[in-house]
Amino acid sequence: ILFPIKQVDDNTKANEKLLFFAERSDAGREIQDYYLVYFLFVNLLGFRDTGRFEKLAWSIPIDFNGKAFLIE
């Protein structure tokens, strides 16, 4: 149901500075129950959480059509 979203792997193209220079979209501002996103990806589907960083509670790297993105 989430295709083409999958866990990052060796074939995922990503800028080596993605964790520091990722651009924010406005899509997340409309999600009221953000903890359900975390539950879906990390607890239910087994995606990796890269942990806390500065102002972030969690960060989940995903592969979308072969390119790396972050859900935070």
Secondary structure, DSSP 8 states (H G I E B T S, - for coil): --TTEEE--TT-B--TTHHHH----SGGGG-S-HHHHHIIIIIIT-------BTTBS--EEEEETTEEEEE-
